[in-house]
Amino acid sequence: MNVIDLLSRADPARTVVIDSASFRAQVDTRIEGSVPVSSIDARRRRPWLTAVVAFVVVIAVFIPAALTNRAAEPPSLLRAGVPEDLFGVDATVGLDGGGVKTVAVDGSTIWVMNALQRSLVRVDAASREIRARYEIDAYVEGVAVGGGYVWLASYDNGGGLLRFDPTTGEVDVEIPTQGAPSLEWFDDSLWMSTEAGGLFRVSAAGAISSVGRGVLKGKGLGMLWIYDPGSRSILGLTEDGEPSGIEIPPDSPALGENLADVDGVVEVREHLWLVVGGGGELAPGVIRFDPGNGELLPLDLIPGVRAGAVFDGALWLPSYTEHLLVRVDPVTGDTSQFALPGRPGTVFLADGGLWVALYQPGTLAILDVDRLVPAGDRIVDQTVDGGRLVCTSGSSGSTTRDSTGLATAVLDPSGWIGYASWSMVQAELSALGVTSCAFGFPGDPRTPAERAAGMAAALATAGVDGPLVVVAAMDGVHSTRLFADGRDDIAALVLVDPMPLGFEALYDQILPGWGHPPWADLDVDAANGLDDFGATPLVVIGQDPNRTFLKVDFRRAAGEDVARRLNDAWQVGLDSYSRLSSNSTGVTAAGSGLDMIVWEQPDMIARQVLQVLLENP
């Protein structure tokens, strides 16, 4: 049978992945550095309608001139990187953008695929410098290295296996697979499993042979581990592809009904650890397997965990959905969780250090495990009508006013990222003794009204009572305004780079076709019907203009006039939000641009929340 026939099955997830990537193409980057904030004078309150009219005037003036100045290509609003002075980050290697899920290490060389930018990056682990970038004409996530080549799993054109030759800098072999394959270099061959369930062996020369059926789970204990759909068990294969005789059957009480839910394996202390992300029938966690006696020890973990690495005698696992890093003691089974400054794709070892590849914001970070920020204890983790509420404790572990007398912080994120973007902020708040609850709709953008109603329902279901300090980021300000309207339990508000009304429409009209995330907006008539905040304490944290619209590369690409007018529009918006309270304070997050303050300066946000809490107990 022709190998193309063996591999011809469409990948049902392919379209979803590509759509998700396109949502993030303009925003999966970061700005390097974190500078102390500077204060702006408090402003007097004005009615909301005045602010709306001011912004509409700005739009009316900006659009005609801006349309004549559009550059040929979209400018990059942001740059890649995370601050190296964040707790737990020792050094960073900034990439062009996000979309990093897997890497491959070959000696002192790190090969990383920057999926959203469609570029393969070669990093020297010792110098922590980028040595080369290669354009890849495909959307690629999986990367493996072996036989002198880099092997890439592509989602484009129905999926395929690409062989990249580092000596020529080009892809020289393409094998269609109808769905991106899973890859592992084992012994002297590339092993590949497909969406159709086929298991194949590929020589370094590109010759492919069918081995049978199975799904790759990883390497460990000198064997290749696969899920066998026939026996529904996980088998260890020897170097020649033959069964080793070691099998993990699905009939143990420690397991669920389907070992296919195992996402990966890691070898630790002569045991095999099976990692379960929690997306199927098995509960999220890890399962320690002793190949000598077949003993299984399951440990429950948070959702979204992926196979990681062994460092400093411990197993380290990233959680893609929670933006956390989990440490597992392989002897005692004790676990601990730490916040990460972004969404992790994978954790790996290089040059003797522990590295994390951040899918968002598109960076490689070398971690200092002694300085990681512990995540607060979870006291609420529940889903209500698709919305996720995660609360972490302050000093007393209560979701209401605790022993410190402080109110509960309620965190409303930028809609397209979801609740987990607050992981570092929540960790900082927990360390300061503040109970906080983050709410969002993971991977499912909703309207501001839906988000406001969902947050109210989730807090009520969880028994989270006032007083509340509501903290919103970017377009989360719209749902926060709806949520806070008419409530008498709002002690204070902190708005982190709130998006002005109508900014999405303004951006699209000035720069048509340049793209942006799925920002939410609030109808002007709906906004006019909302009360302002009276004398309720309000802090408005604004971006650094020199890191966004006034940045040199943005001004060069968009034109000076467009850049200036977009920045003026944003500043008018910040001023309008400050005028919603007669007791407002403005600060500028120096060094951080559009949508980056939550990622780059979580400690500053936490300090502002604590300060407003202490001043208004």
C-alpha positions as CSV (number, residue, x, y, z in Angstrom):
1,M,0.0,0.0,0.0
2,N,1.3,3.5,-0.8
3,V,2.4,5.4,2.2
4,I,0.3,8.4,1.2
5,D,-2.8,6.1,1.4
6,L,-1.7,5.0,4.9
7,L,-1.5,8.6,6.1
8,S,-4.6,10.0,4.4
9,R,-6.9,11.1,7.2
10,A,-7.8,14.7,7.9
11,D,-6.9,16.2,11.3
12,P,-10.1,17.4,12.9
13,A,-8.2,19.8,15.2
14,R,-6.2,21.4,12.4
15,T,-8.6,24.2,11.6
16,V,-9.1,25.1,15.3
17,V,-5.4,25.4,15.9
18,I,-4.8,27.6,12.9
19,D,-7.8,29.9,13.8
20,S,-6.5,30.2,17.4
21,A,-3.1,31.1,16.1
22,S,-4.5,33.8,13.8
23,F,-6.2,35.4,16.8
24,R,-2.9,35.9,18.5
25,A,-0.7,36.8,15.6
26,Q,-0.5,40.5,16.5
27,V,-0.1,40.2,20.2
28,D,2.1,37.2,21.1
29,T,5.1,39.4,21.8
30,R,6.5,41.2,24.8
31,I,8.6,44.3,25.6
32,E,11.8,43.9,27.5
33,G,12.4,45.7,30.8
34,S,10.4,46.8,33.8
35,V,10.7,50.3,35.1
36,P,9.1,51.8,38.3
37,V,5.9,53.6,37.6
38,S,5.4,57.3,37.8
39,S,2.4,59.0,39.2
40,I,0.0,61.4,37.5
41,D,-2.1,63.9,39.4
42,A,-5.5,62.7,40.5
43,R,-8.3,64.0,38.3
44,R,-11.7,65.4,39.0
45,R,-14.9,63.5,38.1
46,R,-16.8,64.3,35.0
47,P,-19.9,62.5,33.7
48,W,-19.4,59.5,31.5
49,L,-21.2,61.1,28.5
50,T,-18.5,63.8,28.3
51,A,-15.8,61.2,28.0
52,V,-17.7,59.4,25.2
53,V,-18.3,62.6,23.3
54,A,-14.6,63.5,23.6
55,F,-13.5,60.1,22.2
56,V,-16.0,60.3,19.3
57,V,-14.5,63.7,18.4
58,V,-11.1,62.2,18.4
59,I,-12.2,59.4,16.0
60,A,-13.9,61.9,13.7
61,V,-10.7,64.0,13.4
62,F,-8.3,61.1,13.2
63,I,-9.8,58.8,10.5
64,P,-9.7,61.0,7.3
65,A,-6.0,61.9,7.7
66,A,-5.0,58.5,8.9
67,L,-6.4,56.7,5.9
68,T,-4.1,58.5,3.6
69,N,-1.0,57.5,5.6
70,R,-1.4,53.7,5.8
71,A,1.8,51.8,5.3
72,A,2.0,48.7,3.1
73,E,2.6,46.2,6.0
74,P,1.2,46.1,9.5
75,P,3.5,47.4,12.1
76,S,4.4,45.4,15.2
77,L,3.0,47.1,18.2
78,L,5.1,45.1,20.6
79,R,8.4,43.4,20.9
80,A,9.3,40.0,22.3
81,G,10.8,39.4,25.7
82,V,10.1,39.3,29.4
83,P,11.9,41.3,32.1
84,E,14.9,39.5,33.6
85,D,14.2,41.1,37.0
86,L,11.0,39.2,37.5
87,F,11.2,36.7,40.4
88,G,12.3,33.3,39.1
89,V,13.6,34.6,35.7
90,D,17.4,34.4,35.4
91,A,17.8,35.4,31.8
92,T,15.7,35.5,28.6
93,V,16.0,35.0,24.9
94,G,13.3,37.1,23.1
95,L,11.8,35.7,19.9
96,D,9.9,37.4,17.1
97,G,6.6,36.5,18.5
98,G,4.5,33.8,20.2
99,G,3.3,30.3,19.2
100,V,6.2,28.4,20.9
101,K,5.0,25.0,22.1
102,T,7.9,22.5,21.6
103,V,11.7,22.8,21.3
104,A,14.4,20.3,20.4
105,V,17.9,20.4,22.1
106,D,21.0,19.1,20.3
107,G,24.0,19.6,22.5
108,S,24.4,23.3,23.1
109,T,21.9,24.2,20.4
110,I,18.2,24.9,20.9
111,W,15.9,24.6,17.9
112,V,12.7,26.4,18.5
113,M,9.8,26.9,16.1
114,N,8.1,30.3,16.3
115,A,4.8,29.0,14.9
116,L,3.0,32.3,14.5
117,Q,5.9,33.9,12.7
118,R,6.6,30.8,10.7
119,S,10.3,30.9,11.5
120,L,12.7,28.3,12.9
121,V,15.2,29.8,15.4
122,R,18.6,28.4,16.3
123,V,19.7,29.5,19.8
124,D,23.0,28.9,21.4
125,A,22.2,27.8,25.0
126,A,25.6,28.8,26.4
127,S,25.7,32.4,25.1
128,R,21.9,32.7,25.2
129,E,22.0,34.3,21.8
130,I,20.0,33.7,18.6
131,R,22.4,32.4,15.9
132,A,20.1,32.1,13.0
133,R,16.5,32.4,11.8
134,Y,15.0,30.4,8.9
135,E,11.7,31.1,7.2
136,I,9.5,28.0,7.1
137,D,6.6,28.1,4.7
138,A,4.2,26.2,7.0
139,Y,2.5,26.4,10.4
140,V,4.6,24.1,12.6
141,E,4.4,23.1,16.2
142,G,6.2,19.8,16.7
143,V,10.1,19.8,16.5
144,A,12.6,16.9,16.8
145,V,16.3,16.7,16.0
146,G,18.4,13.7,14.9
147,G,20.5,12.3,12.1
148,G,21.9,15.7,11.3
149,Y,18.5,17.2,10.6
150,V,15.6,19.1,12.2
151,W,12.2,17.4,11.8
152,L,9.1,19.6,11.8
153,A,5.4,18.6,12.2
154,S,3.3,20.8,9.9
155,Y,-0.4,21.6,9.9
156,D,-0.5,23.2,6.5
157,N,-1.7,21.5,3.3
158,G,-3.4,18.8,5.2
159,G,-0.4,18.2,7.5
160,G,3.0,16.8,6.9
161,L,6.5,15.9,8.0
162,L,9.2,18.3,7.0
163,R,13.0,17.6,7.0
164,F,15.1,20.7,7.5
165,D,18.8,20.6,6.6
166,P,20.8,23.0,8.8
167,T,23.7,23.0,6.4
168,T,21.6,24.5,3.6
169,G,19.0,26.3,5.7
170,E,16.2,24.7,3.7
171,V,13.5,22.1,3.9
172,D,14.6,19.4,1.5
173,V,12.0,16.6,2.2
174,E,8.3,16.8,2.6
175,I,6.0,13.9,3.4
176,P,2.2,14.5,3.4
177,T,0.5,13.1,6.5
178,Q,-3.0,14.6,6.5
179,G,-2.8,16.0,10.0
180,A,0.3,17.1,12.0
181,P,2.2,14.1,13.2
182,S,3.7,13.5,16.6
183,L,7.5,13.1,16.5
184,E,10.3,11.4,18.5
185,W,13.9,10.7,17.6
186,F,14.7,7.3,19.0
187,D,17.9,5.4,18.5
188,D,18.8,6.1,14.8
189,S,15.4,6.9,13.4
190,L,12.6,9.3,13.6
191,W,9.4,7.8,14.9
192,M,6.1,9.3,13.8
193,S,2.5,8.7,14.8
194,T,-0.5,10.1,12.8
195,E,-4.0,11.2,13.5
196,A,-5.1,8.0,11.6
197,G,-3.4,5.9,14.3
198,G,-0.5,4.7,12.2
199,L,3.0,4.3,13.6
200,F,5.9,4.9,11.2
201,R,9.7,4.8,11.3
202,V,11.6,7.3,9.1
203,S,15.3,7.0,8.4
204,A,17.6,10.0,8.4
205,A,17.6,9.7,4.6
206,G,13.8,10.1,4.6
207,A,12.8,6.5,3.8
208,I,9.5,5.7,5.6
209,S,8.2,2.3,6.7
210,S,5.1,1.3,8.5
211,V,5.5,-0.2,11.9
212,G,1.8,-0.7,12.8
213,R,-0.7,1.2,14.9
214,G,0.0,3.3,17.9
215,V,0.3,6.8,19.4
216,L,3.7,8.2,20.6
217,K,3.8,9.1,24.2
218,G,7.6,9.8,24.6
219,K,10.9,8.2,25.6
220,G,12.1,6.8,28.9
221,L,14.0,4.0,30.6
222,G,15.7,3.3,27.2
223,M,12.4,2.6,25.5
224,L,9.9,4.3,23.2
225,W,6.4,4.4,24.7
226,I,3.3,4.2,22.7
227,Y,-0.4,3.9,23.3
228,D,-1.7,0.7,21.6
229,P,-5.4,1.2,20.5
230,G,-5.9,-2.5,20.2
231,S,-5.1,-3.4,23.8
232,R,-5.8,0.1,25.1
233,S,-2.5,-0.1,27.0
234,I,0.8,1.7,26.9
235,L,3.7,-0.4,25.6
236,G,7.4,0.0,25.8
237,L,9.2,-0.6,22.5
238,T,12.9,-1.6,22.1
239,E,15.3,0.1,19.7
240,D,14.2,-2.2,16.9
241,G,10.6,-1.4,17.4
242,E,9.7,-4.7,19.1
243,P,7.6,-4.9,22.3
244,S,9.8,-5.0,25.4
245,G,7.3,-7.0,27.4
246,I,6.6,-4.1,29.7
247,E,3.0,-3.0,29.5
248,I,0.9,-0.5,31.5
249,P,-2.6,-2.0,31.4
250,P,-5.8,0.1,31.7
251,D,-7.4,-2.2,34.3
252,S,-5.7,-0.8,37.4
253,P,-7.8,1.1,40.0
254,A,-5.2,3.8,39.8
255,L,-6.1,4.6,36.2
256,G,-9.2,5.6,34.4
257,E,-10.7,3.8,31.4
258,N,-8.5,5.2,28.6
259,L,-4.7,5.4,28.7
260,A,-4.9,7.4,25.4
261,D,-5.5,10.4,27.7
262,V,-1.9,10.3,28.8
263,D,-0.2,13.3,27.2
264,G,3.5,12.3,27.7
265,V,6.0,10.4,29.8
266,V,9.1,11.4,31.7
267,E,11.9,9.2,33.2
268,V,12.7,9.9,36.8
269,R,14.8,7.8,39.2
270,E,14.3,4.5,37.2
271,H,10.5,5.1,37.2
272,L,8.3,6.2,34.3
273,W,6.0,9.1,35.1
274,L,2.8,9.4,33.0
275,V,1.6,12.9,32.6
276,V,-2.1,13.6,32.2
277,G,-3.3,17.1,31.2
278,G,-6.9,16.4,32.2
279,G,-8.6,16.8,28.8
280,G,-10.0,13.2,28.7
281,E,-11.3,10.6,31.0
282,L,-8.3,10.5,33.3
283,A,-8.1,13.2,36.0
284,P,-5.2,15.7,35.6
285,G,-2.1,14.6,37.3
286,V,0.9,12.3,37.1
287,I,1.2,8.5,37.6
288,R,4.4,7.0,38.7
289,F,5.0,3.6,37.1
290,D,7.6,1.1,38.5
291,P,8.6,-1.2,35.6
292,G,10.0,-3.8,38.1
293,N,6.8,-4.6,39.9
294,G,4.2,-2.8,37.8
295,E,3.2,-0.6,40.8
296,L,1.3,2.6,40.0
297,L,1.1,5.7,42.2
298,P,-1.3,8.4,41.0
299,L,-1.0,12.1,42.1
300,D,-3.7,14.7,41.4
301,L,-2.5,17.9,39.8
302,I,-4.0,21.0,38.2
303,P,-5.3,20.9,34.7
304,G,-3.3,21.5,31.5
305,V,0.0,19.8,32.7
306,R,2.4,18.7,30.0
307,A,5.5,16.5,30.1
308,G,8.4,18.4,31.4
309,A,11.9,17.8,32.6
310,V,13.9,16.6,35.6
311,F,16.0,19.3,37.3
312,D,17.6,19.6,40.7
313,G,16.3,16.1,41.6
314,A,12.6,17.1,41.0
315,L,10.1,16.7,38.2
316,W,9.0,20.0,36.7
317,L,5.8,20.2,34.7
318,P,4.3,23.2,32.9
319,S,0.5,23.9,32.9
320,Y,-0.5,25.4,29.7
321,T,-4.0,26.4,30.9
322,E,-3.1,27.7,34.3
323,H,0.2,29.6,33.5
324,L,1.9,27.7,36.3
325,L,4.9,25.5,36.8
326,V,4.5,22.4,39.0
327,R,7.3,20.8,41.0
328,V,6.9,17.1,42.0
329,D,9.2,15.5,44.5
330,P,9.7,12.0,43.0
331,V,10.5,10.4,46.4
332,T,7.7,11.8,48.6
333,G,5.2,12.8,45.9
334,D,4.8,16.2,47.4
335,T,3.9,18.9,44.9
336,S,4.2,22.7,44.8
337,Q,3.1,25.3,42.2
338,F,4.8,28.5,41.0
339,A,3.6,31.3,38.8
340,L,5.0,32.0,35.3
341,P,5.2,35.3,33.4
342,G,3.2,33.9,30.5
343,R,1.7,30.8,29.0
344,P,4.2,27.9,29.0
345,G,4.5,25.6,26.0
346,T,7.2,23.3,27.4
347,V,9.9,23.0,30.0
348,F,13.3,21.6,29.0
349,L,17.0,21.3,30.0
350,A,19.8,23.1,28.1
351,D,23.4,24.1,29.2
352,G,22.7,22.7,32.6
353,G,19.8,25.0,33.3
354,L,16.0,24.7,33.5
355,W,14.3,26.6,30.6
356,V,10.7,27.4,29.8
357,A,9.4,28.2,26.4
358,L,6.5,30.7,26.7
359,Y,3.9,30.3,24.0
360,Q,2.8,33.7,25.1
361,P,4.6,36.1,24.9
362,G,7.1,34.3,22.7
363,T,10.2,33.9,24.8
364,L,12.7,31.4,26.1
365,A,13.4,32.0,29.8
366,I,16.1,30.4,32.0
367,L,14.6,29.9,35.4
368,D,16.1,30.4,38.8
369,V,14.1,27.8,40.8
370,D,15.1,29.3,44.1
371,R,13.4,32.6,43.2
372,L,10.2,31.3,41.7
373,V,7.0,32.9,43.0
374,P,4.8,30.3,44.8
375,A,1.2,30.3,43.7
376,G,-1.4,30.9,46.4
377,D,-3.5,28.1,47.7
378,R,-6.6,27.6,45.7
379,I,-9.8,27.9,47.7
380,V,-12.2,28.0,44.8
381,D,-11.9,26.5,41.4
382,Q,-15.2,26.0,39.6
383,T,-16.9,26.5,36.2
384,V,-20.3,28.1,35.9
385,D,-21.9,28.2,32.5
386,G,-18.5,28.0,30.8
387,G,-16.9,30.7,32.9
388,R,-14.0,29.7,35.2
389,L,-13.5,31.2,38.7
390,V,-10.2,30.6,40.5
391,C,-9.7,32.1,43.9
392,T,-6.4,32.0,45.8
393,S,-6.1,32.7,49.5
394,G,-4.6,35.6,51.4
395,S,-3.8,35.2,55.1
396,S,-7.0,33.4,56.2
397,G,-8.0,31.3,53.2
398,S,-11.4,32.9,53.1
399,T,-13.2,34.3,50.1
400,T,-14.6,37.1,52.2
401,R,-12.9,39.8,54.3
402,D,-10.1,38.0,56.0
403,S,-8.1,38.5,59.2
404,T,-6.2,41.4,57.7
405,G,-9.5,43.3,57.3
406,L,-8.9,43.6,53.5
407,A,-11.5,43.2,50.8
408,T,-11.3,40.5,48.1
409,A,-9.8,41.4,44.8
410,V,-11.8,40.3,41.7
411,L,-9.7,40.1,38.6
412,D,-11.3,40.6,35.1
413,P,-8.8,39.9,32.3
414,S,-8.4,40.8,28.7
415,G,-11.1,38.7,27.1
416,W,-9.1,36.9,24.5
417,I,-6.5,35.6,27.1
418,G,-8.8,34.5,29.9
419,Y,-8.5,34.2,33.7
420,A,-5.0,32.5,33.7
421,S,-3.3,35.7,32.6
422,W,-3.6,36.8,36.2
423,S,-1.5,33.9,37.6
424,M,1.6,36.0,38.5
425,V,-0.6,38.9,39.8
426,Q,-2.5,36.4,42.0
427,A,0.7,34.9,43.3
428,E,1.9,38.4,44.2
429,L,-1.4,39.2,45.9
430,S,-1.3,36.0,47.9
431,A,2.2,36.8,49.1
432,L,0.9,40.1,50.3
433,G,-2.0,38.5,52.2
434,V,-4.7,39.5,49.7
435,T,-7.4,37.0,48.7
436,S,-8.1,37.2,44.9
437,C,-10.5,35.7,42.4
438,A,-9.8,35.6,38.7
439,F,-12.7,35.0,36.3
440,G,-12.8,34.4,32.6
441,F,-14.1,32.3,29.7
442,P,-11.0,30.2,28.6
443,G,-10.7,30.1,24.8
444,D,-14.3,31.4,24.3
445,P,-14.5,35.1,23.8
446,R,-17.8,36.6,25.1
447,T,-19.5,40.0,25.0
448,P,-18.9,42.4,27.9
449,A,-22.5,41.8,29.1
450,E,-22.1,38.0,29.0
451,R,-18.8,38.3,30.9
452,A,-20.3,40.7,33.5
453,A,-23.3,38.4,34.1
454,G,-21.0,35.3,34.2
455,M,-18.7,36.9,36.8
456,A,-21.6,37.9,39.0
457,A,-23.1,34.4,38.8
458,A,-19.8,32.7,39.5
459,L,-19.0,34.9,42.6
460,A,-22.5,34.3,44.0
461,T,-22.3,30.5,43.4
462,A,-18.9,30.4,45.2
463,G,-20.2,32.6,48.1
464,V,-17.7,35.4,47.5
465,D,-19.2,38.4,49.3
466,G,-18.1,42.0,49.3
467,P,-16.5,44.3,49.8
468,L,-14.7,43.8,46.5
469,V,-11.8,45.6,44.8
470,V,-12.4,45.0,41.1
471,V,-9.3,44.9,38.8
472,A,-9.7,44.9,35.0
473,A,-7.2,44.7,32.2
474,M,-7.6,46.0,28.6
475,D,-11.1,45.2,27.2
476,G,-12.0,43.7,30.6
477,V,-12.8,47.3,31.6
478,H,-16.1,47.0,29.7
479,S,-17.4,44.0,31.6
480,T,-16.1,45.4,34.8
481,R,-18.1,48.6,34.3
482,L,-21.3,46.6,33.7
483,F,-20.5,44.3,36.7
484,A,-19.9,47.2,39.1
485,D,-22.9,49.3,37.9
486,G,-25.5,49.6,40.7
487,R,-23.6,47.4,43.2
488,D,-23.0,48.8,46.7
489,D,-20.2,46.4,47.6
490,I,-17.4,47.8,45.4
491,A,-14.7,49.2,47.7
492,A,-12.3,50.3,44.9
493,L,-11.4,49.7,41.3
494,V,-8.0,49.3,39.5
495,L,-8.1,49.6,35.7
496,V,-5.0,48.2,34.0
497,D,-4.5,49.9,30.6
498,P,-8.2,50.0,30.0
499,M,-9.3,50.0,26.3
500,P,-11.2,53.2,25.3
501,L,-14.7,52.9,23.9
502,G,-14.6,52.5,20.2
503,F,-10.9,51.9,19.9
504,E,-11.3,48.7,18.0
505,A,-13.4,50.5,15.3
506,L,-10.9,53.3,15.2
507,Y,-7.9,51.0,14.8
508,D,-9.7,49.0,12.0
509,Q,-10.6,52.2,10.1
510,I,-7.2,53.8,10.4
511,L,-5.3,50.6,9.7
512,P,-7.6,48.4,7.7
513,G,-6.4,44.8,7.4
514,W,-3.6,45.1,9.9
515,G,-5.3,42.8,12.4
516,H,-5.6,42.5,16.2
517,P,-6.9,40.1,18.8
518,P,-10.6,39.6,19.2
519,W,-11.0,42.7,21.4
520,A,-14.4,43.3,23.0
521,D,-16.1,46.7,22.9
522,L,-19.0,48.3,24.7
523,D,-21.9,49.9,22.9
524,V,-21.8,53.7,23.4
525,D,-25.5,53.8,24.3
526,A,-25.0,51.1,26.9
527,A,-22.0,53.0,28.3
528,N,-24.1,56.2,28.5
529,G,-26.6,54.4,30.7
530,L,-24.0,53.5,33.3
531,D,-23.4,55.5,36.4
532,D,-19.9,56.8,37.2
533,F,-18.1,55.7,40.3
534,G,-18.8,58.7,42.4
535,A,-16.1,59.0,45.1
536,T,-15.2,55.3,45.0
537,P,-11.4,55.0,45.0
538,L,-10.1,54.4,41.5
539,V,-6.6,53.7,40.1
540,V,-6.0,53.9,36.3
541,I,-2.7,52.3,35.2
542,G,-1.7,53.4,31.7
543,Q,0.8,52.0,29.2
544,D,4.1,53.7,28.3
545,P,3.4,55.6,25.0
546,N,7.0,55.2,24.0
547,R,6.6,51.4,24.0
548,T,3.5,51.3,21.8
549,F,2.2,53.8,19.3
550,L,5.2,56.2,19.7
551,K,7.7,53.4,19.3
552,V,10.2,54.0,16.5
553,D,9.3,51.0,14.4
554,F,5.5,51.6,14.7
555,R,5.9,55.3,13.7
556,R,8.1,54.2,10.8
557,A,5.5,51.6,9.6
558,A,2.3,53.5,10.2
559,G,3.5,57.0,9.7
560,E,4.1,59.7,12.3
561,D,0.6,61.2,12.0
562,V,-1.2,57.9,12.4
563,A,1.0,56.8,15.3
564,R,0.5,60.2,17.1
565,R,-3.2,60.1,16.6
566,L,-3.7,56.5,17.8
567,N,-1.7,57.4,20.9
568,D,-3.7,60.5,21.5
569,A,-6.9,58.5,21.3
570,W,-5.6,56.0,23.9
571,Q,-4.6,58.9,26.2
572,V,-8.0,60.5,25.8
573,G,-9.5,57.1,26.8
574,L,-7.3,56.9,29.9
575,D,-8.3,60.4,30.9
576,S,-12.0,59.6,30.5
577,Y,-11.7,56.6,32.8
578,S,-9.9,58.7,35.5
579,R,-12.8,61.1,35.4
580,L,-15.3,58.4,36.3
581,S,-14.4,59.0,40.0
582,S,-13.7,62.1,42.0
583,N,-11.2,60.1,44.0
584,S,-9.0,58.8,41.2
585,T,-5.2,58.4,40.7
586,G,-3.3,57.7,37.5
587,V,0.0,55.9,37.1
588,T,2.1,55.1,34.0
589,A,3.7,51.7,33.7
590,A,7.0,52.9,32.3
591,G,8.6,50.4,30.0
592,S,5.5,48.4,29.2
593,G,3.3,48.8,26.2
594,L,-0.1,47.7,24.9
595,D,-1.5,44.7,26.8
596,M,1.8,43.9,28.4
597,I,1.5,45.4,32.0
598,V,-0.1,42.2,33.4
599,W,2.7,40.1,32.1
600,E,5.7,42.4,32.7
601,Q,4.8,44.3,35.9
602,P,2.6,42.0,38.0
603,D,4.3,43.2,41.2
604,M,3.4,46.8,40.4
605,I,-0.3,45.9,39.9
606,A,-0.3,43.9,43.2
607,R,1.2,46.9,45.0
608,Q,-1.4,49.2,43.6
609,V,-4.2,46.8,44.7
610,L,-2.7,46.5,48.2
611,Q,-2.3,50.2,48.5
612,V,-5.9,51.0,47.6
613,L,-7.0,48.2,50.0
614,L,-5.0,49.6,52.9
615,E,-6.2,53.1,52.3
616,N,-9.8,52.0,52.0
617,P,-10.3,49.0,54.4
